[in-house]
Amino acid sequence: MAITAALVKELRDSTGAGMMDAKKALTETDGDMEAAVDWLRTKGLAKAAKKSGRTAAEGLVAVAVTDGKGIVVEVNSETDFVGKNAEFQAMVKDIATAAVAVDDLEALKAAKIGSKTVEETITAKIATIGENMSVRRMAVLTGGTVVSYIHNSVTEGMGKIGVLVALTGDNAEFGRQVAMHVAAINPASLSEADIDPAMVEREKHVLTEQARESGKPEQVIEKMIEGRMKKFFSEVTLLNQAFVVNPDLTVAAAAAEAGVEVTGFVRLEVGEGIEKVAEDFAAEVAKVAQG
């Protein structure tokens, strides 16, 4: 029987196995879907399907920098315990190394670690460790000098928060200070020029309505909004924020004193934006008991 891409996709979707494993299973069973599922199960490659519905909101962020290019990747697991597992950490390191050679998440999933793709490597690791996992995000930053920083590091190059900062000039020590600032303060954007317009409009709308509640004339309200928006930008844009190392200076002013210009940054935090489902132990036991 011809093994079509549609058959491989169907088996892959139903079992969570990697593409090549799904194709091999179908080849070994002459395209028999049920037999292919059983073949994967006997090889321990279908375990991932049982885990795929569970929330993976823990894990690690890893960074790597080479030749003016930095990458940061987030690899999730279900529990923080797995993030401390040496086997999981070794996989995350391999994924970060593979990420240096690509430019986006889809390319990373298809990149090779040994004989397997990153996606296949994760599927295999799900089967051995027994938790759902995923490569959730990847970001790339380039510049004259790119500096990385890991906050809450569990081992070299990986932890709970990963930051990249790009600079003109050569001052890695200052870049590291800015990266620590970014980890702590979490700015929304580099400057006013690249902040999300929707975020600006939303803030302006809220501030305008607040000002109108005061009953002041429109021309006074306009001046109030102008001042409040300036304060808003100083709080959410990196270059306008008070530098944590020297709060008397903005980050931009501190950079000028250091003889560099900050041209970009990336910050990824494990589980950011994922809604974590909390269940107590009794509820979990009851769920198992109900089948």
PyMOL commands that set and color helices and strands:
alter all, ss='L'
color gray80, all
select helices_A, chain A and resi 5-15+19-28+33-42+47-51+80-83+86-99+105-110+118-129+172-185+192-194+197-212+218-236+238-240+251-257+281-289
alter helices_A, ss='H'
color red, helices_A
select strands_A, chain A and resi 58-66+69-77+112-113+116-117+134-142+145-155+158-168+242-243+246-250+261-269
alter strands_A, ss='S'
color yellow, strands_A
deselect
rebuild
show_as cartoon
